[in-house]
């Protein structure tokens, strides 16, 4: 893991979303890793997601749903799942339905609207 972290850091500094995803999920986000640190993992997943890297959205949504590395927010979880689902992420639909059942109707509508209005960052 240390070698992976070192190698990926070069690409992370360039904000490569694939490197952010790999480092965030497998090195810092894996409880079996000696380098497990959700405070490092979630910002990498968030940045990759905000710039359109779809695979990062599912673990980011999970972090929000569980409040791990970020304050718990079913609204944010649903928003990221809805964005991932709109871009055809294979795993998003079932999770989207599950999180949606936990939101109040008005929160659900706001989360749907936030997902539809979201635009990816270009920088």
MMTF fields as JSON, N, C-alpha, C and O atoms, coordinates in Angstrom:
{
  "mmtfVersion": "1.0.0",
  "mmtfProducer": "UNKNOWN",
  "numBonds": 491,
  "numAtoms": 492,
  "numGroups": 123,
  "numChains": 1,
  "numModels": 1,
  "chainsPerModel": [1],
  "groupsPerChain": [123],
  "chainIdList": ["A"],
  "bondAtomList": [4, 2, 8, 6, 12, 10, 16, 14, 20, 18, 24, 22, 28, 26, 32, 30, 36, 34, 40, 38, 44, 42, 48, 46, 52, 50, 56, 54, 60, 58, 64, 62, 68, 66, 72, 70, 76, 74, 80, 78, 84, 82, 88, 86, 92, 90, 96, 94, 100, 98, 104, 102, 108, 106, 112, 110, 116, 114, 120, 118, 124, 122, 128, 126, 132, 130, 136, 134, 140, 138, 144, 142, 148, 146, 152, 150, 156, 154, 160, 158, 164, 162, 168, 166, 172, 170, 176, 174, 180, 178, 184, 182, 188, 186, 192, 190, 196, 194, 200, 198, 204, 202, 208, 206, 212, 210, 216, 214, 220, 218, 224, 222, 228, 226, 232, 230, 236, 234, 240, 238, 244, 242, 248, 246, 252, 250, 256, 254, 260, 258, 264, 262, 268, 266, 272, 270, 276, 274, 280, 278, 284, 282, 288, 286, 292, 290, 296, 294, 300, 298, 304, 302, 308, 306, 312, 310, 316, 314, 320, 318, 324, 322, 328, 326, 332, 330, 336, 334, 340, 338, 344, 342, 348, 346, 352, 350, 356, 354, 360, 358, 364, 362, 368, 366, 372, 370, 376, 374, 380, 378, 384, 382, 388, 386, 392, 390, 396, 394, 400, 398, 404, 402, 408, 406, 412, 410, 416, 414, 420, 418, 424, 422, 428, 426, 432, 430, 436, 434, 440, 438, 444, 442, 448, 446, 452, 450, 456, 454, 460, 458, 464, 462, 468, 466, 472, 470, 476, 474, 480, 478, 484, 482, 488, 486],
  "bondOrderList": [1, 1, 1, 1, 1, 1, 1, 1, 1, 1, 1, 1, 1, 1, 1, 1, 1, 1, 1, 1, 1, 1, 1, 1, 1, 1, 1, 1, 1, 1, 1, 1, 1, 1, 1, 1, 1, 1, 1, 1, 1, 1, 1, 1, 1, 1, 1, 1, 1, 1, 1, 1, 1, 1, 1, 1, 1, 1, 1, 1, 1, 1, 1, 1, 1, 1, 1, 1, 1, 1, 1, 1, 1, 1, 1, 1, 1, 1, 1, 1, 1, 1, 1, 1, 1, 1, 1, 1, 1, 1, 1, 1, 1, 1, 1, 1, 1, 1, 1, 1, 1, 1, 1, 1, 1, 1, 1, 1, 1, 1, 1, 1, 1, 1, 1, 1, 1, 1, 1, 1, 1, 1],
  "groupList": [{"groupName": "UNK", "atomNameList": ["N", "CA", "C", "O"], "elementList": ["N", "C", "C", "O"], "formalChargeList": [0, 0, 0, 0], "bondAtomList": [1, 0, 2, 1, 3, 2], "bondOrderList": [1, 1, 2], "singleLetterCode": "X", "chemCompType": "L-PEPTIDE LINKING"}],
  "groupTypeList": [0, 0, 0, 0, 0, 0, 0, 0, 0, 0, 0, 0, 0, 0, 0, 0, 0, 0, 0, 0, 0, 0, 0, 0, 0, 0, 0, 0, 0, 0, 0, 0, 0, 0, 0, 0, 0, 0, 0, 0, 0, 0, 0, 0, 0, 0, 0, 0, 0, 0, 0, 0, 0, 0, 0, 0, 0, 0, 0, 0, 0, 0, 0, 0, 0, 0, 0, 0, 0, 0, 0, 0, 0, 0, 0, 0, 0, 0, 0, 0, 0, 0, 0, 0, 0, 0, 0, 0, 0, 0, 0, 0, 0, 0, 0, 0, 0, 0, 0, 0, 0, 0, 0, 0, 0, 0, 0, 0, 0, 0, 0, 0, 0, 0, 0, 0, 0, 0, 0, 0, 0, 0, 0],
  "groupIdList": [1, 2, 3, 4, 5, 6, 7, 8, 9, 10, 11, 12, 13, 14, 15, 16, 17, 18, 19, 20, 21, 22, 23, 24, 25, 26, 27, 28, 29, 30, 31, 32, 33, 34, 35, 36, 37, 38, 39, 40, 41, 42, 43, 44, 45, 46, 47, 48, 49, 50, 51, 52, 53, 54, 55, 56, 57, 58, 59, 60, 61, 62, 63, 64, 65, 66, 67, 68, 69, 70, 71, 72, 73, 74, 75, 76, 77, 78, 79, 80, 81, 82, 83, 84, 85, 86, 87, 88, 89, 90, 91, 92, 93, 94, 95, 96, 97, 98, 99, 100, 101, 102, 103, 104, 105, 106, 107, 108, 109, 110, 111, 112, 113, 114, 115, 116, 117, 118, 119, 120, 121, 122, 123],
  "secStructList": [7, 2, 2, 2, 2, 2, 2, 2, 2, 2, 2, 2, 2, 6, 6, 7, 2, 2, 2, 2, 2, 2, 0, 0, 0, 0, 0, 1, 1, 7, 6, 6, 1, 6, 6, 7, 7, 2, 2, 2, 2, 2, 2, 2, 2, 2, 2, 2, 2, 2, 6, 6, 7, 6, 2, 2, 2, 2, 2, 2, 2, 2, 2, 2, 2, 2, 6, 1, 1, 1, 7, 7, 7, 2, 2, 2, 2, 2, 2, 2, 2, 2, 2, 2, 2, 2, 6, 6, 7, 6, 6, 2, 2, 2, 2, 2, 2, 2, 2, 2, 2, 2, 1, 7, 2, 2, 2, 2, 2, 2, 2, 2, 2, 2, 2, 2, 2, 7, 7, 7, 7, 7, 7],
  "xCoordList": [0.821, 0.0, 0.868, 0.525, 1.968, 2.838, 3.374, 3.466, 3.725, 4.225, 3.117, 3.359, 1.906, 0.769, 0.509, 0.267, 0.559, 0.335, 1.373, 1.035, 2.622, 3.705, 3.511, 3.628, 3.219, 3.039, 1.815, 1.856, 0.738, -0.49, -0.428, -1.087, 0.358, 0.454, 0.903, 0.456, 1.782, 2.246, 1.064, 0.939, 0.201, -0.975, -2.04, -2.748, -2.153, -3.125, -2.783, -3.68, -1.515, -1.104, -1.525, -1.738, -1.642, -2.116, -3.641, -4.228, -4.269, -5.718, -6.291, -7.371, -5.56, -6.062, -7.186, -6.938, -8.412, -9.532, -9.416, -9.893, -8.799, -8.622, -7.683, -7.926, -6.608, -5.661, -6.319, -6.1, -7.12, -7.835, -8.759, -8.834, -9.448, -10.359, -9.597, -9.979, -8.537, -7.766, -7.151, -7.221, -6.557, -5.937, -7.009, -6.852, -8.091, -9.16, -9.888, -10.211, -10.153, -10.924, -10.072, -10.41, -8.979, -8.225, -7.112, -6.8, -6.51, -5.411, -5.923, -5.7, -6.613, -7.09, -8.483, -8.826, -9.283, -10.658, -10.871, -11.987, -9.817, -9.915, -9.566, -8.421, -10.52, -10.23, -9.097, -8.499, -8.801, -7.713, -6.345, -5.319, -6.324, -5.063, -4.458, -5.173, -3.162, -2.466, -2.52, -2.211, -2.91, -2.968, -4.4, -4.665, -5.321, -6.739, -6.919, -6.493, -7.549, -7.793, -8.9, -8.651, -10.111, -11.242, -11.146, -11.725, -10.42, -10.246, -9.372, -9.415, -8.59, -7.831, -8.608, -8.512, -9.37, -10.076, -11.209, -11.287, -12.074, -13.297, -13.02, -13.675, -12.086, -11.833, -11.359, -11.674, -10.61, -10.169, -11.358, -11.478, -12.233, -13.427, -14.354, -14.95, -14.474, -15.328, -14.797, -15.561, -13.504, -12.941, -13.092, -13.454, -12.816, -12.973, -14.432, -14.708, -15.353, -16.783, -17.221, -17.94, -16.791, -17.185, -16.686, -17.249, -15.63, -15.103, -15.553, -15.039, -16.526, -17.185, -16.692, -17.037, -15.888, -15.42, -16.476, -16.529, -17.299, -18.48, -18.156, -18.884, -17.101, -16.836, -16.602, -16.812, -16.177, -15.944, -17.238, -17.251, -18.325, -19.576, -20.242, -20.838, -20.147, -20.809, -20.155, -20.873, -18.826, -18.245, -18.415, -18.522, -18.439, -18.692, -20.097, -20.292, -21.066, -22.449, -22.537, -23.271, -21.785, -21.766, -21.18, -21.669, -20.129, -19.529, -20.547, -20.657, -21.293, -22.322, -23.449, -23.933, -23.861, -24.958, -24.594, -25.443, -23.339, -22.892, -22.246, -21.995, -21.978, -21.319, -19.883, -19.4, -19.202, -17.812, -16.886, -16.854, -16.135, -15.226, -15.88, -15.199, -17.194, -18.003, -19.211, -19.573, -19.839, -21.077, -22.131, -22.25, -22.88, -23.912, -24.933, -25.444, -25.22, -26.191, -26.817, -26.201, -28.04, -28.751, -29.079, -29.19, -29.232, -29.452, -28.273, -28.473, -27.031, -25.837, -25.648, -25.244, -25.943, -25.828, -26.751, -26.333, -28.001, -28.961, -28.532, -28.602, -28.084, -27.668, -26.574, -26.663, -25.543, -24.446, -24.882, -24.412, -25.772, -26.293, -27.13, -27.066, -27.911, -28.741, -27.875, -28.189, -26.798, -25.885, -25.246, -25.175, -24.78, -24.162, -25.16, -24.804, -26.404, -27.434, -27.707, -27.882, -27.743, -27.983, -26.889, -27.133, -25.67, -24.553, -24.344, -23.255, -25.393, -25.446, -24.491, -23.969, -24.255, -23.478, -24.305, -25.459, -23.707, -24.427, -24.955, -25.986, -24.29, -24.659, -25.552, -25.983, -25.833, -26.506, -28.0, -28.511, -28.703, -30.169, -30.7, -31.576, -30.188, -30.661, -30.36, -31.19, -29.17, -28.783, -29.607, -29.97, -29.897, -30.699, -32.082, -32.591, -32.666, -33.986, -33.928, -34.812, -32.894, -32.738, -32.604, -33.295, -31.728, -31.531, -32.779, -33.162, -33.412, -34.618, -35.734, -36.505, -35.824, -36.861, -36.623, -37.554, -35.394, -35.062, -35.238, -35.174, -35.457, -35.643, -37.118, -37.976, -37.401, -38.764, -39.085, -38.177, -40.355, -40.716, -40.152, -39.681, -40.197, -39.669, -38.145, -37.599, -37.453, -36.001, -35.638, -34.659, -36.438, -36.207, -36.321, -35.49, -37.339, -37.516, -36.366, -35.909, -35.9, -34.772, -33.487, -32.69, -33.297, -32.104, -32.14, -31.117, -33.314, -33.46, -33.145, -32.453, -33.653, -33.413, -31.93, -31.384, -31.283, -29.856, -29.036, -28.07, -29.42, -28.716, -28.901, -27.952, -30.104, -30.374, -29.663, -29.26, -29.513, -28.893, -27.365, -26.69, -26.827, -25.371, -24.641, -25.037, -23.58, -22.701, -21.285, -20.863, -20.579, -19.224, -18.271, -18.41, -17.302, -16.244, -15.295, -15.094, -14.735, -13.792, -12.352, -11.434, -12.128, -10.771, -10.593, -9.511],
  "yCoordList": [-1.195, 0.0, 1.263, 2.253, 1.229, 2.407, 2.729, 3.895, 1.691, 1.902, 2.448, 3.318, 1.94, 2.434, 3.898, 4.714, 4.226, 5.612, 6.52, 7.565, 6.116, 6.93, 7.127, 8.243, 6.049, 6.14, 6.976, 7.764, 6.793, 7.51, 8.99, 9.817, 9.326, 10.722, 11.642, 12.785, 11.143, 11.946, 12.351, 13.511, 11.392, 11.67, 12.46, 13.275, 12.221, 12.948, 14.435, 15.277, 14.756, 16.167, 16.847, 18.059, 16.066, 16.585, 16.515, 16.883, 16.044, 15.888, 14.895, 15.103, 13.828, 12.752, 12.043, 11.485, 12.052, 11.48, 9.974, 9.463, 9.267, 7.818, 7.557, 6.661, 8.332, 8.178, 8.568, 7.917, 9.625, 10.024, 8.906, 8.604, 8.309, 7.212, 6.031, 5.512, 5.612, 4.464, 4.729, 3.884, 5.889, 6.219, 6.39, 5.91, 7.07, 7.301, 6.049, 5.889, 5.158, 3.958, 2.827, 2.236, 2.519, 1.315, 1.523, 0.61, 2.698, 2.917, 3.545, 3.013, 4.683, 5.378, 4.931, 5.056, 4.416, 4.054, 2.599, 2.2, 1.796, 0.367, 0.113, 0.331, -0.34, -0.573, -1.584, -1.592, -2.423, -3.392, -2.782, -3.408, -1.589, -0.921, -0.315, 0.239, -0.419, 0.218, 1.736, 2.456, 2.215, 3.652, 4.177, 5.288, 3.383, 3.736, 5.1, 5.302, 6.023, 7.357, 8.002, 8.518, 7.964, 8.502, 10.009, 10.552, 10.685, 12.126, 12.438, 13.555, 11.479, 11.626, 11.055, 11.568, 10.006, 9.303, 10.135, 10.299, 10.651, 11.301, 12.542, 12.709, 13.416, 14.563, 14.154, 14.822, 13.065, 12.579, 12.074, 12.364, 11.318, 10.814, 11.953, 11.921, 12.953, 14.097, 14.869, 15.208, 15.147, 15.9, 15.124, 15.697, 13.829, 13.009, 13.0, 13.09, 12.893, 12.887, 14.22, 14.262, 15.305, 16.629, 16.903, 17.737, 16.206, 16.406, 15.313, 15.211, 14.48, 13.563, 12.136, 11.39, 11.726, 10.346, 9.475, 9.4, 8.832, 8.102, 7.028, 6.937, 6.205, 5.168, 5.717, 4.999, 6.957, 7.547, 7.932, 8.113, 8.06, 8.548, 7.559, 7.967, 6.287, 5.286, 5.233, 5.31, 5.104, 5.121, 6.473, 6.525, 7.559, 8.866, 8.904, 9.375, 8.415, 8.368, 7.511, 7.839, 6.411, 5.558, 6.276, 6.121, 7.064, 7.835, 8.813, 8.957, 9.487, 10.409, 9.661, 10.125, 8.538, 7.776, 7.292, 7.244, 6.938, 6.408, 7.465, 7.211, 8.635, 9.672, 9.314, 9.568, 8.724, 8.308, 9.205, 9.136, 10.045, 10.969, 12.285, 13.241, 12.336, 13.539, 13.481, 12.405, 14.627, 14.568, 13.738, 13.812, 12.96, 12.123, 13.001, 13.969, 12.642, 13.393, 12.47, 12.151, 12.046, 11.227, 12.041, 11.492, 13.347, 14.24, 14.154, 13.936, 14.324, 14.26, 12.863, 12.703, 11.858, 10.485, 10.26, 9.724, 10.671, 10.5, 11.282, 10.779, 12.518, 13.359, 12.669, 12.609, 12.146, 11.509, 10.211, 9.882, 9.475, 8.254, 8.591, 7.894, 9.657, 10.063, 10.516, 10.231, 11.214, 11.633, 10.405, 10.297, 9.479, 8.254, 7.452, 6.908, 7.375, 6.639, 7.298, 6.608, 8.616, 9.339, 9.036, 9.059, 8.749, 8.425, 6.922, 6.465, 6.148, 4.703, 3.878, 2.866, 4.288, 3.464, 2.222, 2.325, 1.071, -0.19, -0.391, -1.04, 0.136, -0.135, 0.929, 0.772, 1.981, 3.123, 2.909, 3.34, 2.267, 2.222, 1.621, 2.206, 0.48, -0.154, 0.672, 0.789, 1.243, 2.084, 3.364, 3.858, 3.89, 5.103, 4.879, 5.712, 3.757, 3.423, 3.274, 3.752, 2.616, 2.388, 3.708, 3.92, 4.587, 5.872, 6.732, 7.436, 6.68, 7.457, 7.141, 8.024, 5.887, 5.49, 6.126, 6.252, 6.521, 7.084, 8.603, 9.197, 9.225, 10.673, 11.035, 10.292, 12.171, 12.697, 13.149, 13.505, 13.139, 13.493, 14.83, 14.932, 15.857, 17.157, 17.119, 17.754, 16.381, 16.232, 15.454, 15.767, 14.443, 13.635, 14.494, 14.393, 15.327, 16.201, 17.199, 17.482, 17.729, 18.66, 17.954, 18.518, 16.729, 15.967, 15.641, 15.717, 15.28, 15.019, 16.271, 16.207, 17.407, 18.672, 19.044, 19.531, 18.815, 19.121, 18.254, 18.722, 16.998, 16.086, 16.524, 16.505, 16.913, 17.345, 18.654, 18.875, 19.516, 20.823, 20.764, 21.704, 19.674, 19.585, 19.586, 18.898, 20.355, 20.333, 20.016, 20.483, 19.236, 18.831, 20.009, 20.892, 19.997, 21.009, 20.664, 19.497, 21.683, 21.439, 21.64, 21.298, 22.172, 22.386, 21.741, 21.816],
  "zCoordList": [0.0, 0.0, 0.0, -0.647, 0.71, 0.75, -0.642, -1.026, -1.39, -2.756, -3.645, -4.481, -3.465, -4.244, -3.905, -4.795, -2.622, -2.214, -2.871, -3.428, -2.802, -3.363, -4.871, -5.377, -5.571, -7.019, -7.4, -8.345, -6.658, -6.985, -6.61, -7.24, -5.591, -5.161, -6.29, -6.383, -7.139, -8.272, -9.14, -9.532, -9.434, -10.266, -9.511, -10.103, -8.209, -7.4, -7.388, -7.437, -7.324, -7.345, -8.642, -8.675, -9.701, -10.983, -11.074, -12.092, -10.008, -9.888, -10.89, -11.442, -11.115, -11.972, -11.212, -10.143, -11.737, -10.985, -10.764, -9.75, -11.683, -11.484, -10.327, -9.519, -10.236, -9.135, -7.812, -6.791, -7.832, -6.623, -6.148, -4.957, -7.091, -6.766, -6.168, -5.119, -6.821, -6.339, -4.972, -4.08, -4.811, -3.53, -2.456, -1.334, -2.802, -1.839, -1.417, -0.24, -2.352, -2.029, -1.487, -0.462, -2.153, -1.816, -0.803, -0.039, -0.779, 0.154, 1.447, 2.534, 1.323, 2.52, 2.958, 4.134, 2.041, 2.367, 2.723, 3.058, 2.655, 2.946, 4.412, 4.809, 5.226, 6.639, 6.88, 7.956, 5.898, 6.055, 5.753, 6.017, 5.211, 4.879, 6.137, 6.972, 6.265, 7.385, 7.26, 8.209, 6.089, 5.834, 5.862, 5.401, 6.4, 6.458, 7.132, 8.269, 6.424, 6.952, 6.114, 5.024, 6.639, 5.884, 5.689, 4.748, 6.568, 6.393, 5.181, 4.666, 4.721, 3.48, 2.299, 1.183, 2.539, 1.461, 0.863, -0.354, 1.708, 1.224, 0.37, -0.659, 0.745, -0.143, -1.54, -2.526, -1.622, -2.934, -3.743, -4.933, -3.089, -3.776, -4.18, -5.257, -3.322, -3.629, -4.829, -5.733, -4.849, -5.965, -7.27, -8.297, -7.231, -8.439, -8.898, -10.095, -7.96, -8.297, -8.878, -9.876, -8.254, -8.729, -10.138, -10.847, -10.548, -11.887, -12.845, -13.959, -12.41, -13.329, -13.357, -14.273, -12.374, -12.376, -11.684, -10.456, -12.482, -12.017, -10.971, -9.982, -11.133, -10.114, -8.708, -7.731, -8.584, -7.258, -6.557, -5.34, -7.309, -6.741, -5.788, -4.791, -6.079, -5.226, -3.839, -2.842, -3.731, -2.388, -1.683, -0.458, -2.452, -1.842, -1.254, -0.134, -2.001, -1.503, -0.245, 0.688, -0.224, 0.966, 2.166, 3.285, 1.941, 3.038, 3.613, 4.831, 2.734, 3.209, 3.925, 4.957, 3.406, 4.026, 5.425, 6.316, 5.607, 6.895, 7.785, 8.963, 7.24, 8.022, 8.341, 9.444, 7.374, 7.584, 6.771, 5.543, 7.476, 6.823, 6.452, 6.08, 6.551, 6.308, 7.234, 7.71, 7.496, 8.278, 7.54, 6.317, 8.288, 7.678, 6.967, 7.531, 5.71, 4.918, 3.883, 2.866, 4.148, 3.171, 1.924, 0.828, 2.095, 0.955, -0.009, -1.204, 0.497, -0.345, -0.92, -2.072, -0.109, -0.585, -1.78, -2.807, -1.637, -2.722, -3.948, -5.07, -3.733, -4.86, -5.67, -6.896, -5.003, -5.729, -6.393, -7.482, -5.75, -6.377, -7.607, -8.62, -7.514, -8.658, -9.836, -10.991, -9.538, -10.603, -11.241, -12.465, -10.4, -10.912, -11.74, -12.785, -11.28, -12.008, -13.359, -14.364, -13.385, -14.644, -15.668, -16.874, -15.169, -16.051, -16.156, -16.505, -15.852, -16.078, -15.222, -15.689, -13.99, -13.079, -12.737, -12.321, -12.915, -12.74, -11.326, -11.15, -10.33, -8.939, -8.318, -7.175, -9.023, -8.403, -8.159, -7.125, -9.065, -8.997, -7.694, -7.055, -7.303, -6.068, -4.834, -3.931, -4.802, -3.67, -3.647, -2.579, -4.809, -4.936, -4.328, -3.578, -4.664, -4.117, -2.595, -1.883, -2.11, -0.669, 0.092, 1.089, -0.366, 0.308, 0.159, 1.094, -0.998, -1.234, -0.256, 0.119, 0.158, 1.136, 2.505, 3.3, 2.78, 4.091, 4.144, 5.221, 3.001, 2.965, 3.045, 2.57, 3.646, 3.649, 2.223, 1.472, 1.845, 0.464, -0.015, -1.148, 0.839, 0.402, 0.255, -0.647, 1.133, 1.013, -0.248, -0.925, -0.551, -1.745, -3.007, -3.91, -3.062, -4.231, -4.36, -5.468, -3.233, -3.261, -3.709, -4.459, -3.244, -3.638, -5.131, -5.811, -5.636, -7.073, -7.875, -8.891, -7.418, -8.115, -8.075, -9.065, -6.939, -6.821, -7.763, -8.364, -7.89, -8.802, -10.252, -11.037, -10.6, -11.982, -12.313, -13.455, -11.315, -11.549, -11.49, -11.91, -10.977, -10.781, -12.108, -13.049, -12.176, -13.34, -12.852, -11.794, -13.617, -13.243, -13.326, -14.173, -12.424, -12.465, -13.607, -13.944, -14.177, -15.268, -14.82, -15.566, -13.651, -13.148, -11.808, -11.226]
}
